[in-house]
């Protein structure tokens, strides 16, 4: 591989990464906008975030998390 080819390839990787970082930032901004809209309509955004997190978990991971939470609550007398 020549130095010119290596430089072009490196530049391509860097530019692709930068493009993805910009898109990611735009998506994060859009997610914030959605939650701001939900909050403006009176929804509890902390609850919405928890639901979103739980929906992304596998059933096994969710069951394990719930079991640990219940164990901790029980230990605290809750």
N, CA, C and O of each residue as an XYZ file, in Angstrom:
312
protein
N       0.856     -1.174      0.000
C       0.000      0.000      0.000
C       0.902      1.238      0.000
O       1.851      1.334      0.778
N       0.595      2.142     -0.855
C       1.410      3.356     -0.926
C       0.972      4.343      0.153
O      -0.115      4.224      0.718
N       1.819      5.298      0.422
C       1.512      6.322      1.418
C       0.264      7.091      1.031
O      -0.555      7.428      1.885
N       0.118      7.372     -0.276
C      -1.057      8.104     -0.767
C      -2.334      7.303     -0.513
O      -3.338      7.851     -0.056
N      -2.287      6.006     -0.811
C      -3.444      5.133     -0.594
C      -3.758      5.022      0.886
O      -4.922      5.069      1.283
N      -2.727      4.877      1.702
C      -2.924      4.785      3.146
C      -3.554      6.066      3.680
O      -4.471      6.009      4.500
N      -3.078      7.206      3.230
C      -3.638      8.484      3.665
C      -5.092      8.633      3.282
O      -5.905      9.112      4.072
N      -5.423      8.219      2.062
C      -6.819      8.311      1.604
C      -7.713      7.387      2.435
O      -8.825      7.751      2.818
N      -7.205      6.191      2.701
C      -7.993      5.236      3.487
C      -8.201      5.753      4.910
O      -9.309      5.681      5.440
N      -7.145      6.270      5.524
C      -7.269      6.835      6.869
C      -8.253      7.997      6.893
O      -9.090      8.094      7.791
N      -8.147      8.886      5.895
C      -9.058     10.017      5.806
C     -10.504      9.528      5.680
O     -11.411     10.108      6.276
N     -10.713      8.468      4.908
C     -12.049      7.911      4.725
C     -12.614      7.407      6.058
O     -13.767      7.681      6.390
N     -11.792      6.666      6.820
C     -12.240      6.181      8.122
C     -12.601      7.335      9.042
O     -13.640      7.305      9.702
N     -11.760      8.339      9.090
C     -11.979      9.485      9.967
C     -13.233     10.244      9.558
O     -14.036     10.617     10.414
N     -13.409     10.476      8.271
C     -14.582     11.214      7.805
C     -15.872     10.437      8.049
O     -16.893     11.021      8.412
N     -15.826      9.124      7.851
C     -17.012      8.305      8.130
C     -17.367      8.374      9.611
O     -18.536      8.512      9.974
N     -16.347      8.275     10.462
C     -16.573      8.357     11.902
C     -17.168      9.716     12.275
O     -18.121      9.785     13.053
N     -16.614     10.785     11.729
C     -17.113     12.128     12.027
C     -18.551     12.306     11.575
O     -19.346     12.946     12.263
N     -18.890     11.745     10.422
C     -20.267     11.814      9.929
C     -21.214     11.088     10.881
O     -22.289     11.594     11.204
N     -20.810      9.900     11.327
C     -21.639      9.142     12.261
C     -21.789      9.873     13.595
O     -22.869      9.867     14.186
N     -20.719     10.497     14.069
C     -20.782     11.256     15.321
C     -21.775     12.411     15.201
O     -22.533     12.685     16.131
N     -21.765     13.077     14.066
C     -22.704     14.183     13.838
C     -24.147     13.665     13.809
O     -25.040     14.262     14.410
N     -24.363     12.551     13.104
C     -25.705     11.963     13.040
C     -26.165     11.534     14.424
O     -27.328     11.721     14.782
N     -25.256     10.959     15.204
C     -25.579     10.521     16.565
C     -26.015     11.720     17.402
O     -27.000     11.649     18.137
N     -25.278     12.817     17.286
C     -25.612     14.027     18.024
C     -26.995     14.541     17.635
O     -27.766     14.969     18.494
N     -27.303     14.498     16.358
C     -28.619     14.946     15.878
C     -29.724     14.047     16.423
O     -30.795     14.533     16.788
N     -29.472     12.743     16.480
C     -30.466     11.804     17.009
C     -30.693     12.051     18.491
O     -31.833     12.035     18.954
N     -29.621     12.280     19.237
C     -29.743     12.575     20.667
C     -30.585     13.833     20.864
O     -31.432     13.878     21.757
N     -30.363     14.841     20.050
C     -31.166     16.064     20.130
C     -32.639     15.776     19.849
O     -33.520     16.329     20.509
N     -32.905     14.915     18.875
C     -34.289     14.559     18.552
C     -34.930     13.789     19.699
O     -36.107     13.990     19.998
N     -34.166     12.906     20.347
C     -34.698     12.168     21.492
C     -35.049     13.136     22.629
O     -36.084     12.983     23.278
N     -34.195     14.120     22.864
C     -34.473     15.131     23.891
C     -35.742     15.888     23.552
O     -36.548     16.183     24.435
N     -35.926     16.204     22.274
C     -37.134     16.912     21.842
C     -38.389     16.087     22.110
O     -39.410     16.621     22.542
N     -38.306     14.785     21.852
C     -39.465     13.906     22.090
C     -39.818     13.892     23.571
O     -40.990     14.002     23.933
N     -38.808     13.759     24.432
C     -39.086     13.746     25.868
C     -39.575     15.103     26.353
O     -40.422     15.166     27.245
N     -39.062     16.184     25.789
C     -39.539     17.519     26.154
C     -41.006     17.682     25.773
O     -41.786     18.272     26.521
N     -41.376     17.161     24.618
C     -42.776     17.223     24.182
C     -43.658     16.406     25.122
O     -44.742     16.846     25.505
N     -43.186     15.210     25.493
C     -43.953     14.373     26.419
C     -44.120     15.087     27.760
O     -45.202     15.066     28.347
N     -43.053     15.714     28.240
C     -43.111     16.443     29.514
C     -44.090     17.610     29.423
O     -44.848     17.866     30.359
N     -44.071     18.307     28.304
C     -44.987     19.431     28.108
C     -46.445     18.975     28.117
O     -47.338     19.746     28.467
N     -46.678     17.739     27.735
C     -48.040     17.195     27.732
C     -48.402     16.573     29.076
O     -49.492     16.024     29.240
N     -47.466     16.662     30.053
C     -47.776     16.214     31.413
C     -47.288     14.822     31.768
O     -47.613     14.322     32.845
N     -46.522     14.182     30.903
C     -46.024     12.837     31.209
C     -44.764     12.904     32.064
O     -43.984     13.852     31.974
N     -44.581     11.888     32.888
C     -43.405     11.777     33.751
C     -42.269     11.186     32.922
O     -42.290     10.002     32.587
N     -41.276     12.015     32.591
C     -40.210     11.557     31.700
C     -39.292     10.537     32.363
O     -38.701      9.708     31.670
N     -39.158     10.578     33.681
C     -38.350      9.551     34.368
C     -39.010      8.182     34.188
O     -38.327      7.184     33.954
N     -40.328      8.142     34.296
C     -41.047      6.881     34.092
C     -40.924      6.423     32.638
O     -40.744      5.235     32.367
N     -41.022      7.372     31.709
C     -40.876      7.019     30.297
C     -39.491      6.449     30.012
O     -39.361      5.467     29.282
N     -38.453      7.063     30.590
C     -37.088      6.565     30.386
C     -36.927      5.151     30.943
O     -36.265      4.306     30.340
N     -37.539      4.908     32.100
C     -37.462      3.570     32.700
C     -38.167      2.541     31.807
O     -37.658      1.438     31.611
N     -39.309      2.894     31.281
C     -40.030      1.989     30.380
C     -39.204      1.718     29.125
O     -39.116      0.577     28.672
N     -38.603      2.754     28.569
C     -37.773      2.595     27.370
C     -36.604      1.662     27.659
O     -36.288      0.785     26.854
N     -35.961      1.853     28.815
C     -34.842      1.001     29.206
C     -35.292     -0.454     29.357
O     -34.627     -1.373     28.878
N     -36.431     -0.648     30.028
C     -36.929     -2.009     30.282
C     -37.357     -2.700     28.983
O     -37.181     -3.909     28.833
N     -37.917     -1.933     28.050
C     -38.346     -2.530     26.776
C     -37.161     -3.026     25.952
O     -37.312     -3.918     25.117
N     -35.981     -2.446     26.189
C     -34.811     -2.853     25.423
C     -34.114     -4.071     26.021
O     -33.212     -4.636     25.403
N     -34.526     -4.477     27.214
C     -33.886     -5.600     27.898
C     -34.515     -6.924     27.480
O     -35.693     -6.989     27.129
N     -33.707     -7.975     27.527
C     -34.242     -9.306     27.251
C     -35.119     -9.728     28.434
O     -34.938     -9.226     29.544
N     -36.062    -10.640     28.210
C     -36.913    -11.101     29.318
C     -36.099    -11.657     30.490
O     -36.451    -11.418     31.646
N     -35.033    -12.382     30.216
C     -34.209    -12.934     31.291
C     -33.519    -11.839     32.089
O     -33.500    -11.883     33.319
N     -32.953    -10.857     31.398
C     -32.293     -9.751     32.085
C     -33.295     -8.937     32.905
O     -32.994     -8.499     34.015
N     -34.473     -8.746     32.348
C     -35.508     -7.998     33.050
C     -35.956     -8.742     34.310
O     -36.119     -8.130     35.365
N     -36.152    -10.051     34.205
C     -36.552    -10.851     35.359
C     -35.474    -10.820     36.440
O     -35.783    -10.713     37.627
N     -34.212    -10.912     36.028
C     -33.116    -10.857     36.992
C     -33.070     -9.499     37.688
O     -32.892     -9.424     38.904
N     -33.229     -8.443     36.921
C     -33.210     -7.086     37.493
C     -34.344     -6.908     38.490
O     -34.148     -6.354     39.572
N     -35.546     -7.386     38.120
C     -36.691     -7.277     39.011
C     -36.487     -8.081     40.290
O     -36.850     -7.626     41.375
N     -35.903     -9.281     40.165
C     -35.654    -10.124     41.332
C     -34.671     -9.452     42.289
O     -34.874     -9.465     43.503
N     -33.617     -8.871     41.745
C     -32.635     -8.179     42.588
C     -33.282     -6.970     43.251
O     -33.068     -6.724     44.438
N     -34.058     -6.227     42.503
C     -34.738     -5.058     43.065
C     -35.664     -5.462     44.213
O     -35.678     -4.816     45.260
N     -36.431     -6.523     44.015
C     -37.332     -6.998     45.071
C     -36.560     -7.462     46.303
O     -36.984     -7.222     47.434
N     -35.427     -8.124     46.083
C     -34.597     -8.587     47.182
C     -34.080     -7.385     47.984
O     -34.110     -7.399     49.215
N     -33.614     -6.363     47.294
C     -33.099     -5.164     47.945
C     -34.217     -4.450     48.705
O     -34.024     -4.021     49.843
N     -35.374     -4.327     48.079
C     -36.507     -3.676     48.738
C     -36.898     -4.434     50.004
O     -37.177     -3.826     51.036
N     -36.916     -5.742     49.921
C     -37.245     -6.560     51.074
C     -36.234     -6.372     52.191
O     -36.606     -6.251     53.358
N     -34.960     -6.346     51.836
C     -33.907     -6.153     52.832
C     -34.028     -4.787     53.515
O     -33.634     -4.627     54.670
N     -34.569     -3.819     52.801
C     -34.762     -2.476     53.357
C     -36.126     -2.286     54.019
O     -36.442     -1.203     54.512
N     -36.929     -3.351     54.026
C     -38.247     -3.263     54.645
C     -39.231     -2.436     53.858
O     -40.124     -1.806     54.424
N     -39.070     -2.439     52.581
C     -39.966     -1.633     51.723
C     -41.062     -2.501     51.130
O     -41.908     -2.005     50.386
